[in-house]
Amino acid sequence: MAKALFLLASLLVLGNVAFIHASFSSSLIVDMAKIVMENYCSPEKLQGMKEAIEAASSNTEILNIPDAETLANVLSSGVQSTISDPRLKVTYEPNYVPVVVPQMPPLPPEQLIAVLQTSLKLDILEGNIGYLRIDHILGEEVAEKVGPLLLELVWNKILDTSALIFDLRYTSSGDISGVPYIVSYFTDAEPVIHIDSVYDRPSDTTTKLLSMSTLLGDRYGVTKPLIILTSKNTKGIAEDVAYCLQKLKRASIVGEKTAGGSVKVDTFKVGDTDFYVTVPTAKSINPITGSTWEVTGVTPDVEVNAEDALATAIKIVNLRAQVPAIIEESATLIADNYAFEDVGTDVAAKLKGLLADGKYSMVVSKVSLETKLSADLKTLSGDKSLKTTSNTPALPPMDYSPEMYIDLIKVSFHTDIFENNIGYLRFDMFGDFEEVKAIAQIIVEHVWNKVVNTDAMIIDLRNNLGGPTTAISGFCSYFFDADKQIVLDKLYDRSSGTTTELLTLSELTGTRYGSKKSLIILTSGATSNAAEEFVYIMKKLGRAMIVGETTAGGSHPPKTFEVGETNIFLSIPTVHSDTAAGPAWEGAGIAPHIPVPADAALDTAKGIFNKHIAGQK
């Protein structure tokens, strides 16, 4: 009610400007408002309008304006801003001629051919890509008349193409009855699909538009790529066609956001005046989204300038032609190289199943393909490390001075000595063995020697994201004795079919911590990859107590494989830990001995050691 009163009030105020050359009765506004109230396609925006009109009908105020066209512009502005719909317009047209939709007269075949050739443009592009431009959407009646000729001149030439680019960049008119015809050629005959619903306000009826089970000629099918080109001039019924096919996931839209028109606009004469109101009297309600493209327009899947849309569409079609080979090759790489053979075989089969089900038919760029493939691989395997990746070359090693190494080490490691001579060591990344070996003496002097003489130690890996596993043997060795070599883990490499034993090292830089002093390792859900391998070994061998959260369930460092010669790369874990004694940690994580939230793990560890040490005194 308040909104409707605001509408009428704004119109009266906007019209009541200080002009003296002409005057119009306020009944003009009341009559105009009645037309809007009775015919506007979204009556929910007009709640309270009836009461407002009744209140305004007794208003005898005269609108003083310079001329009728100025009043029409003022009224249009008031209505559009209040209802937020630019399709509503008020015009002054003393010589108004109603628009009559021309009927196609009976024409001989040669003239029909000429008419069709002027409204349609057909081409077969390189790569057997069909191109069809239509500037007017034919309705049911006309389509039935010209159907056989359309088949002969246009459709039959398109049927054998590998993909179709449907150009609606210049289409601003059409008949709503043509929507089911067009959409049905790109869907199956059965089951019948609810394409759209059109609500007509004057009759207060809703018409369901359904796909057609019987068509003249063959269907294009549901698997071949369909790209629709749009521009800011694509309007009305063309927008409905594009939106329906987009939401059915049958077509990708490339180009500009469309005009945001209407399926039906009618013009009404206001009383006995020469003023007219243009009102959208019907609206499209998509059964999939529950919303409409009207006013807002159809948003493309790939937004580019209209003049670039065709070239972009061709690139998309060419990419989609490569997709089956890319997915097949990806499946083969995973089946042949993934660390756990049964999982790799299963993922490969399911990935091929997604391809067969058309799940990759809507990719619009290399990036979108990589994103989808990566998400699918993670979902199918449960392994966050099995994914697409970039093939960024490794940076050359930095030439650090000893002073720079010392500063870097101070930043990378954090040490402390707590009460009861409890050592604390935190680092958030594992380094490569050769790199660590080169600076081992510096690490010992500036980090290790600060904690090696403690009575117990807390190693904090709560923020350790992993890294190479090549230094694991060396780091583990500090917590075992030198007199006996221990098998820490056995690593199976699927790519080479070999098993490698991780053994403690007999020689180390600096002093060992040994196997007798107590050790607690802190973990969190972020503890991953190489850090998990260290935690796994120390827990399996009973060398440390684990406190915190279950680890991330990552993997040994994956290898990078190129998919054919596509410049698409896969990150595939190829190595897994020994599973003879039970399940490995990859993909599952390592459960702590004492589960506590990560932020409480350090205090818990301190409490355990303090209580233990106090009991020994």
Phi, psi and omega per residue, in radians:
M1 nan -0.807 -3.115
A2 -1.089 -0.707 -3.125
K3 -1.144 -0.737 3.141
A4 -1.149 -0.728 3.094
L5 -1.081 -0.673 3.108
F6 -1.109 -0.659 3.117
L7 -1.047 -0.916 -3.099
L8 -1.160 -0.696 -3.138
A9 -1.109 -0.727 -3.113
S10 -1.144 -0.651 3.118
L11 -1.136 -0.745 -3.139
L12 -1.152 -0.734 -3.119
V13 -1.198 -0.772 3.135
L14 -1.097 -0.607 -3.130
G15 -1.357 -0.411 -3.036
N16 -1.512 1.036 3.127
V17 -1.642 2.846 -2.975
A18 -1.474 1.149 3.053
F19 -2.010 2.660 -2.988
I20 -2.237 0.046 -3.012
H21 -1.412 -0.387 -3.129
A22 -2.697 2.893 3.124
S23 -2.558 2.629 3.138
F24 -2.360 2.578 -3.122
S25 -1.233 2.563 3.088
S26 -1.145 -0.275 3.097
S27 -1.100 -0.393 3.081
L28 -1.014 -0.774 -3.122
I29 -1.209 -0.708 3.137
V30 -1.097 -0.767 3.123
D31 -1.118 -0.716 3.126
M32 -1.105 -0.774 -3.126
A33 -1.098 -0.644 3.101
K34 -1.100 -0.707 3.125
I35 -1.065 -0.791 3.130
V36 -1.103 -0.795 -3.077
M37 -1.096 -0.632 -3.050
E38 -1.536 -0.253 -3.006
N39 -2.220 -0.276 -3.078
Y40 -1.128 2.386 -2.944
C41 -1.227 -0.276 -3.135
S42 -2.109 1.364 -3.053
P43 -1.091 -0.363 3.138
E44 -1.096 -0.367 3.101
K45 -1.398 -0.137 -3.015
L46 -2.020 0.421 -3.117
Q47 -1.032 2.277 3.135
G48 1.566 -0.008 -3.100
M49 -1.096 -0.682 -3.108
K50 -1.028 -0.825 3.135
E51 -1.115 -0.631 -3.130
A52 -1.175 -0.663 3.129
I53 -1.168 -0.737 3.117
E54 -1.063 -0.657 3.129
A55 -1.209 -0.596 -3.086
A56 -1.449 -0.310 -3.017
S57 -1.144 -0.428 3.134
S58 -1.577 0.038 -3.100
N59 -1.371 2.088 -3.093
T60 -1.805 0.208 -3.124
E61 -1.077 2.414 -3.141
I62 -1.684 2.325 3.111
L63 -1.520 1.989 3.125
N64 -1.619 2.034 -3.069
I65 -2.435 2.828 -3.137
P66 -1.316 -0.677 -3.134
D67 -2.796 2.949 -3.045
A68 -1.167 -0.651 -3.122
E69 -1.146 -0.650 3.092
T70 -1.109 -0.750 3.111
L71 -1.066 -0.755 -3.140
A72 -1.042 -0.739 3.130
N73 -1.133 -0.695 3.127
V74 -1.121 -0.775 3.141
L75 -1.128 -0.729 3.101
S76 -1.021 -0.821 -3.125
S77 -1.059 -0.734 -3.132
G78 -1.120 -0.787 -3.119
V79 -1.173 -0.811 -3.086
Q80 -1.092 -0.757 -3.103
S81 -1.249 -0.572 -3.099
T82 -1.301 -0.734 -3.092
I83 -1.633 -0.157 -3.127
S84 1.046 0.853 3.134
D85 -2.517 1.840 -3.106
P86 -1.245 -0.111 -3.127
R87 -1.348 -0.360 3.092
L88 -1.338 2.184 -3.103
K89 -2.433 2.530 3.025
V90 -2.026 2.261 -3.126
T91 -2.285 2.724 3.023
Y92 -1.950 2.003 -3.035
E93 -2.412 1.496 -3.142
P94 -1.112 -0.367 3.136
N95 -1.954 0.621 -3.051
Y96 -1.080 2.302 3.069
V97 -2.112 2.068 -3.119
P98 -1.030 2.462 3.100
V99 -1.374 2.194 3.122
V100 -1.977 2.138 3.117
V101 -1.132 2.111 -3.105
P102 -1.170 2.405 3.090
Q103 -1.629 2.437 3.137
M104 -1.306 2.038 3.140
P105 -1.300 2.828 3.049
P106 -1.072 2.170 -3.108
L107 -2.232 2.564 3.046
P108 -1.168 2.763 -3.067
P109 -0.902 -0.710 -3.081
E110 -1.155 -0.592 3.106
Q111 -1.306 -0.639 3.071
L112 -1.061 -0.719 3.123
I113 -1.071 -0.743 -3.137
A114 -1.109 -0.720 3.121
V115 -1.090 -0.800 -3.122
L116 -1.123 -0.686 -3.104
Q117 -1.184 -0.429 3.105
T118 -1.437 -0.420 -3.096
S119 -1.794 -0.133 -3.140
L120 -2.229 2.570 3.025
K121 -2.296 2.179 -3.095
L122 -2.127 2.448 3.078
D123 -2.667 2.645 3.010
I124 -1.946 1.955 -3.056
L125 -1.518 2.958 3.115
E126 -0.997 2.450 -3.104
G127 1.518 0.246 3.137
N128 1.052 0.713 3.085
I129 -1.692 2.137 3.096
G130 -1.370 2.514 3.075
Y131 -2.249 2.176 -3.130
L132 -2.349 2.080 3.080
R133 -1.904 2.232 3.101
I134 -2.210 2.201 -3.101
D135 -1.737 -0.071 3.082
H136 -2.619 2.261 3.120
I137 -1.440 1.990 -3.122
L138 -1.223 2.532 3.073
G139 -1.516 3.101 -3.062
E140 -1.052 -0.774 -3.054
E141 -1.115 -0.827 -3.116
V142 -1.196 -0.690 -3.125
A143 -1.047 -0.648 3.123
E144 -1.174 -0.584 -3.135
K145 -1.251 -0.720 -3.032
V146 -1.797 0.068 -3.059
G147 -0.908 -0.908 -3.126
P148 -1.034 -0.685 3.113
L149 -1.200 -0.657 3.090
L150 -1.042 -0.735 3.114
L151 -1.065 -0.819 -3.049
E152 -1.215 -0.765 -3.013
L153 -1.515 -0.460 -2.984
V154 -2.186 -1.141 -2.893
W155 -1.107 -0.768 -3.116
N156 -1.112 -0.415 3.098
K157 -1.384 -0.370 -3.116
I158 -1.552 -0.515 -2.980
L159 -0.932 -0.653 -3.049
D160 -1.565 0.085 3.109
T161 -1.302 2.778 -3.114
S162 -1.459 -0.362 3.131
A163 -2.788 2.801 -3.108
L164 -2.291 2.317 2.996
I165 -1.877 2.042 -3.040
F166 -1.832 1.904 -2.992
D167 -1.624 1.913 3.093
L168 -2.004 0.367 -3.095
R169 -1.145 -0.394 -3.068
Y170 -2.003 0.232 -3.039
T171 -1.667 1.973 -3.108
S172 -2.169 0.131 -3.130
S173 -2.539 2.837 3.128
G174 2.882 3.075 -3.120
D175 -2.023 2.307 -3.076
I176 -1.044 -0.474 -3.130
S177 -1.214 -0.217 3.112
G178 -1.449 -0.249 -3.093
V179 -1.066 -0.889 3.132
P180 -1.037 -0.618 3.125
Y181 -1.034 -0.902 -3.074
I182 -1.144 -0.875 -3.070
V183 -1.062 -0.664 -3.057
S184 -1.124 -0.497 3.127
Y185 -1.213 -0.214 -3.129
F186 -2.012 0.279 3.084
T187 -2.250 3.010 3.081
D188 -1.368 2.759 3.115
A189 -1.149 -0.667 3.127
E190 -2.351 2.544 -0.076
P191 -1.344 2.771 3.079
V192 -1.137 2.381 -3.071
I193 -1.892 2.399 2.997
H194 -1.351 1.856 -3.029
I195 -1.461 -0.818 -3.017
D196 -2.797 2.808 2.980
S197 -2.188 2.374 3.134
V198 -2.083 2.052 3.116
Y199 -1.659 2.158 3.115
D200 -1.811 2.041 -3.037
R201 -1.224 -0.840 -3.101
P202 -0.977 -0.649 3.141
S203 -1.671 -0.126 -3.125
D204 0.934 0.793 -3.135
T205 -2.191 2.667 3.077
T206 -2.090 2.226 3.135
T207 -1.902 2.209 3.075
K208 -1.509 2.269 3.034
L209 -1.698 2.122 -3.083
L210 -2.022 2.637 3.038
S211 -1.134 2.729 -3.042
M212 -1.794 2.269 -3.119
S213 -1.372 -0.384 3.134
T214 -2.141 2.254 -3.136
L215 -2.336 2.771 3.036
L216 -1.408 2.079 -3.115
G217 1.518 -3.102 -3.098
D218 -1.540 2.740 3.079
R219 -1.469 2.681 3.069
Y220 -1.300 -0.432 3.087
G221 1.740 -3.119 -3.025
V222 -1.981 0.015 -3.053
T223 -1.911 -0.536 -3.093
K224 -1.266 2.481 -3.095
P225 -1.012 2.398 3.075
L226 -2.269 2.075 3.128
I227 -2.046 2.267 3.105
I228 -1.892 2.221 3.108
L229 -1.638 2.357 -3.130
T230 -2.305 2.842 3.054
S231 -2.509 3.103 3.094
K232 -1.190 -0.202 3.106
N233 -1.657 -0.119 3.060
T234 -1.184 2.172 -2.937
K235 -2.527 2.622 2.964
G236 1.190 -2.178 -3.048
I237 -1.075 -0.594 3.092
A238 -1.075 -0.650 3.088
E239 -1.131 -0.673 3.141
D240 -1.127 -0.747 3.105
V241 -1.048 -0.847 -3.114
A242 -1.092 -0.768 -3.087
Y243 -1.160 -0.763 -3.137
C244 -1.067 -0.835 -3.113
L245 -1.202 -0.564 3.083
Q246 -1.160 -0.815 -3.082
K247 -1.296 -0.373 2.999
L248 -1.384 -0.028 -3.095
K249 1.020 0.572 3.102
R250 -1.744 -0.396 -3.122
A251 -2.387 2.630 2.997
S252 -1.818 2.396 -3.123
I253 -1.709 2.277 -3.134
V254 -2.254 2.263 3.103
G255 2.399 -2.422 -3.083
E256 -1.833 2.774 3.034
K257 -1.098 2.382 -3.034
T258 -1.348 3.084 -2.940
A259 -1.207 -0.490 -3.054
G260 1.350 0.928 -3.112
G261 -1.542 -2.388 -3.062
S262 -2.629 2.721 3.054
V263 -1.343 -0.379 -3.133
K264 -2.757 2.226 3.095
V265 -2.244 2.255 3.131
D266 -2.089 2.647 3.114
T267 -1.976 2.267 -3.074
F268 -2.072 2.421 3.048
K269 -1.376 2.343 -3.120
V270 -1.573 1.804 3.118
G271 0.980 -2.362 3.123
D272 -1.720 0.326 -3.093
T273 -1.618 -3.141 3.027
D274 -1.766 0.344 3.041
F275 -1.594 2.514 -3.139
Y276 -2.312 2.551 3.102
V277 -2.032 2.182 3.058
T278 -1.681 2.130 -3.005
V279 -2.278 2.284 2.956
P280 -1.236 1.967 -3.008
T281 -1.736 -0.132 3.107
A282 -2.417 2.741 3.122
K283 -2.490 2.596 3.098
S284 -1.548 2.351 3.080
I285 -2.214 1.866 -3.070
N286 -1.234 2.274 -3.085
P287 -1.223 -0.334 -3.135
I288 -1.485 -0.790 -3.087
T289 -1.644 -0.384 -3.061
G290 1.297 0.095 -3.116
S291 -2.220 -2.931 -3.021
T292 -2.412 2.820 3.044
W293 -1.577 -0.179 -3.061
E294 -1.145 2.537 -3.084
V295 1.254 -0.942 -3.070
T296 -1.401 -0.480 -3.104
G297 1.546 3.002 3.109
V298 -1.671 2.170 3.126
T299 -1.508 2.179 -3.112
P300 -1.169 2.715 2.988
D301 -1.249 -0.594 3.055
V302 -2.237 1.945 -3.055
E303 -1.635 2.018 3.092
V304 -2.457 2.889 3.054
N305 -1.051 2.549 -3.056
A306 -0.980 -0.642 -3.105
E307 -1.231 -0.310 3.123
D308 -1.710 -0.034 -2.991
A309 -1.140 -0.718 -3.092
L310 -1.136 -0.806 3.140
A311 -1.088 -0.680 3.115
T312 -1.145 -0.722 3.128
A313 -1.086 -0.705 3.122
I314 -1.091 -0.703 3.105
K315 -1.078 -0.716 -3.141
I316 -1.118 -0.780 3.131
V317 -1.075 -0.754 3.136
N318 -1.121 -0.661 3.086
L319 -1.111 -0.795 -3.108
R320 -1.105 -0.490 3.094
A321 -1.167 -0.462 -3.138
Q322 -1.534 -0.290 -3.008
V323 -1.002 -0.832 -3.123
P324 -0.960 -0.763 3.139
A325 -1.154 -0.640 3.139
I326 -1.137 -0.778 -3.128
I327 -1.202 -0.723 3.120
E328 -1.080 -0.776 3.137
E329 -1.168 -0.655 3.089
S330 -1.077 -0.758 3.129
A331 -1.078 -0.718 3.137
T332 -1.131 -0.758 3.123
L333 -1.053 -0.717 -3.126
I334 -1.218 -0.779 -3.137
A335 -1.082 -0.594 -3.066
D336 -1.530 -0.355 -2.961
N337 -2.207 -0.304 -3.075
Y338 -1.081 2.448 -2.983
A339 -0.900 -0.790 -3.130
F340 -1.749 1.950 -2.984
E341 -1.027 -0.764 -3.102
D342 -1.126 -0.680 3.112
V343 -1.182 -0.768 3.132
G344 -1.039 -0.731 3.122
T345 -1.115 -0.745 -3.131
D346 -1.145 -0.788 -3.140
V347 -1.085 -0.743 -3.138
A348 -1.058 -0.768 -3.133
A349 -1.134 -0.755 -3.128
K350 -1.203 -0.594 3.104
L351 -1.126 -0.733 3.080
K352 -1.125 -0.594 3.092
G353 -1.124 -0.699 3.087
L354 -1.101 -0.675 3.097
L355 -1.104 -0.800 -3.127
A356 -1.119 -0.529 -3.136
D357 -1.453 0.069 3.095
G358 1.389 0.296 -3.075
K359 -1.244 -0.245 3.125
Y360 -1.903 0.227 -3.043
S361 -1.365 -0.204 -3.042
M362 -1.923 0.192 3.122
V363 -1.123 2.502 -3.055
V364 -2.112 -0.046 3.130
S365 -2.837 2.882 3.078
K366 -1.055 -0.673 3.137
V367 -1.125 -0.772 -3.133
S368 -1.157 -0.599 3.079
L369 -1.144 -0.814 3.135
E370 -1.093 -0.704 -3.136
T371 -1.111 -0.793 -3.134
K372 -1.180 -0.780 -3.138
L373 -1.054 -0.746 3.137
S374 -1.087 -0.796 3.139
A375 -1.104 -0.719 3.141
D376 -1.145 -0.723 -3.135
L377 -1.105 -0.719 3.123
K378 -1.137 -0.726 -3.125
T379 -1.176 -0.793 -3.081
L380 -1.188 -0.588 -3.055
S381 -1.740 -0.399 -3.009
G382 1.257 0.235 -3.079
D383 -1.980 1.999 -3.111
K384 -1.192 -0.280 -3.101
S385 -1.564 -0.209 3.085
L386 -1.572 1.852 -2.989
K387 -2.890 3.043 2.964
T388 -1.397 2.731 -3.089
T389 -2.640 2.878 3.022
S390 -1.544 2.725 -3.136
N391 -1.835 0.977 -3.108
T392 -1.235 2.124 -3.133
P393 -1.126 2.557 -3.130
A394 -1.138 2.476 3.103
L395 -1.233 2.529 3.091
P396 -1.128 2.588 -3.110
P397 -1.062 2.462 3.137
M398 -1.361 2.524 3.113
D399 -1.654 1.486 -3.092
Y400 -1.485 2.541 2.955
S401 -1.434 2.814 3.084
P402 -0.935 -0.651 -3.142
E403 -1.165 -0.676 3.121
M404 -1.182 -0.670 3.076
Y405 -1.068 -0.743 -3.131
I406 -1.078 -0.786 3.130
D407 -1.122 -0.696 3.127
L408 -1.130 -0.742 -3.140
I409 -1.128 -0.673 3.136
K410 -1.118 -0.582 3.110
V411 -1.346 -0.635 -3.024
S412 -1.388 -0.458 -3.106
F413 -2.069 2.549 3.059
H414 -2.274 2.220 3.141
T415 -2.191 2.742 3.087
D416 -2.785 2.792 3.020
I417 -2.110 2.016 -3.135
F418 -1.599 3.102 3.093
E419 -0.923 2.542 -3.134
N420 1.180 0.476 3.074
N421 0.987 0.805 3.074
I422 -1.665 2.128 3.131
G423 -1.443 2.656 3.126
Y424 -2.339 2.226 3.139
L425 -2.338 2.139 3.103
R426 -2.202 2.339 2.944
F427 -2.597 2.600 -2.937
D428 -1.956 0.180 3.126
M429 -2.796 2.445 3.014
F430 -1.573 2.471 3.133
G431 -1.793 2.891 3.080
D432 -1.198 2.516 -3.040
F433 -0.994 -0.795 -3.090
E434 -1.131 -0.670 3.120
E435 -1.186 -0.738 3.140
V436 -1.177 -0.693 -3.127
K437 -1.041 -0.646 -3.096
A438 -1.180 -0.447 -3.114
I439 -2.093 0.331 -3.078
A440 -1.002 -0.713 -3.106
Q441 -1.117 -0.665 3.125
I442 -1.174 -0.718 3.119
I443 -1.102 -0.763 3.131
V444 -1.038 -0.815 -3.066
E445 -1.189 -0.683 -2.995
H446 -1.770 -0.148 3.134
V447 -2.262 -1.112 -2.961
W448 -1.071 -0.753 -3.104
N449 -1.110 -0.290 3.127
K450 -1.343 -0.384 -3.045
V451 -2.144 -0.165 -3.003
V452 -1.172 -0.445 -3.093
N453 -1.679 0.318 3.081
T454 -1.417 2.901 -3.119
D455 -1.543 -0.313 3.092
A456 -2.755 2.800 -3.078
M457 -2.434 2.505 2.999
I458 -1.938 2.102 3.059
I459 -1.808 2.073 -3.034
D460 -1.714 1.875 3.112
L461 -1.988 0.370 -3.072
R462 -1.116 -0.456 3.140
N463 -2.005 0.289 -3.092
N464 -1.524 2.018 -3.059
L465 -1.582 -0.023 3.060
G466 1.922 -2.327 -3.032
G467 2.157 -2.887 3.112
P468 -1.101 2.627 3.111
T469 -1.699 0.077 -3.061
T470 -1.153 -0.404 -3.116
A471 -1.661 0.021 -3.070
I472 -1.081 -0.801 -3.120
S473 -1.009 -0.794 -3.120
G474 -1.109 -0.776 -3.111
F475 -1.171 -0.751 3.103
C476 -1.031 -0.648 -3.037
S477 -1.046 -0.491 3.135
Y478 -1.123 -0.313 -3.072
F479 -1.866 0.227 3.032
F480 -2.248 2.898 -3.098
D481 -1.500 2.763 -3.068
A482 -1.413 -0.287 -3.004
D483 -1.331 -0.187 -3.087
K484 -2.487 2.204 3.100
Q485 -1.438 2.296 -3.052
I486 -2.037 2.404 3.007
V487 -1.380 1.948 -3.109
L488 -1.380 -0.750 -3.119
D489 -2.875 2.825 3.016
K490 -2.062 2.209 -3.072
L491 -1.935 2.130 3.117
Y492 -1.713 2.161 3.117
D493 -1.790 1.928 -3.068
R494 -1.128 -0.665 -3.080
S495 -1.067 -0.739 -3.103
S496 -1.722 -0.217 -3.116
G497 1.228 0.441 -3.091
T498 -1.990 2.707 3.068
T499 -2.050 2.302 -3.125
T500 -2.081 2.357 3.082
E501 -1.572 2.313 2.967
L502 -1.588 2.101 -3.079
L503 -2.084 2.631 3.014
T504 -1.144 2.629 -3.111
L505 -1.616 2.491 -3.129
S506 -1.415 -0.450 -3.135
E507 -2.128 2.334 -3.130
L508 -2.349 2.734 3.010
T509 -1.460 2.169 3.141
G510 1.533 -3.034 -3.034
T511 -1.583 2.439 3.053
R512 -1.279 2.640 2.995
Y513 -1.402 -0.491 3.080
G514 1.514 3.104 -3.037
S515 -1.738 -0.045 -3.008
K516 -1.670 -0.569 -3.056
K517 -1.381 2.531 -3.046
S518 -1.205 2.583 -3.078
L519 -2.458 2.281 3.038
I520 -2.138 2.324 3.097
I521 -1.945 2.264 3.117
L522 -1.655 2.339 -3.125
T523 -2.274 2.855 3.047
S524 -2.542 3.133 3.081
G525 -1.181 -0.206 3.113
A526 -1.603 -0.282 3.138
T527 -1.095 2.125 -2.935
S528 -2.517 2.814 2.944
N529 0.944 -2.047 -3.070
A530 -1.027 -0.631 3.108
A531 -1.095 -0.632 3.109
E532 -1.204 -0.650 3.094
E533 -1.051 -0.739 3.103
F534 -1.105 -0.814 3.138
V535 -1.088 -0.732 -3.141
Y536 -1.026 -0.817 -3.127
I537 -1.116 -0.822 -3.058
M538 -1.189 -0.566 3.088
K539 -1.309 -0.781 -3.106
K540 -1.054 -0.680 -3.115
L541 -1.530 0.068 3.101
G542 1.174 0.420 -3.072
R543 -1.558 -0.321 -3.094
A544 -2.518 2.681 2.984
M545 -1.645 2.365 -3.106
I546 -1.798 2.214 -3.119
V547 -2.223 2.288 3.089
G548 2.389 -2.323 -3.073
E549 -1.986 2.812 3.031
T550 -1.083 2.357 -3.063
T551 -1.236 3.067 -2.931
A552 -1.170 -0.454 -3.057
G553 1.320 0.865 3.133
G554 -1.494 -2.356 -3.112
S555 -2.714 2.970 2.915
H556 -1.125 2.691 -3.101
P557 -0.858 2.151 -3.100
P558 -1.315 2.843 3.022
K559 -1.755 2.723 -3.139
T560 -1.820 2.262 3.140
F561 -2.159 2.352 3.025
E562 -1.482 2.401 3.104
V563 -1.467 1.753 -3.075
G564 1.027 -2.291 3.073
E565 -2.109 0.779 -3.004
T566 -1.708 -0.137 -3.021
N567 1.144 0.360 2.970
I568 -1.868 2.318 -3.032
F569 -2.149 2.501 3.100
L570 -1.929 2.406 2.972
S571 -1.667 1.965 -3.058
I572 -2.163 2.037 3.005
P573 -1.142 2.166 -3.091
T574 -1.954 -0.137 -3.055
V575 -2.081 2.437 3.006
H576 -2.377 2.697 -3.140
S577 -1.263 2.848 -3.134
D578 -1.000 2.202 -3.136
T579 -1.888 0.163 -3.094
A580 -1.124 -0.585 -3.090
A581 -1.642 0.065 -3.136
G582 2.522 3.140 -3.109
P583 -1.049 2.510 3.070
A584 -1.386 3.017 -3.109
W585 -1.493 -0.335 -3.071
E586 -1.047 2.260 3.112
G587 1.380 -0.297 -3.081
A588 -1.986 -0.481 -3.073
G589 1.467 3.038 -3.122
I590 -2.055 2.121 -3.141
A591 -1.342 2.408 3.130
P592 -1.318 2.786 2.991
H593 -1.168 -0.714 -3.136
I594 -2.140 1.771 -3.122
P595 -1.368 2.145 3.034
V596 -2.519 2.772 3.053
P597 -0.995 2.560 -3.052
A598 -0.977 -0.694 -3.088
D599 -1.262 -0.190 3.096
A600 -1.791 -0.038 -3.009
A601 -1.146 -0.711 -3.094
L602 -1.139 -0.805 3.120
D603 -1.104 -0.644 3.109
T604 -1.110 -0.770 3.138
A605 -1.110 -0.768 3.091
K606 -1.014 -0.788 -3.121
G607 -1.069 -0.706 3.126
I608 -1.088 -0.845 -3.117
F609 -1.150 -0.771 -3.119
N610 -1.068 -0.721 3.122
K611 -1.166 -0.696 -3.132
H612 -1.155 -0.800 -3.117
I613 -1.177 -0.665 3.115
A614 -1.118 -0.566 3.136
G615 -1.262 -0.357 3.139
Q616 -1.491 -0.271 -3.099
K617 -1.477 nan nan
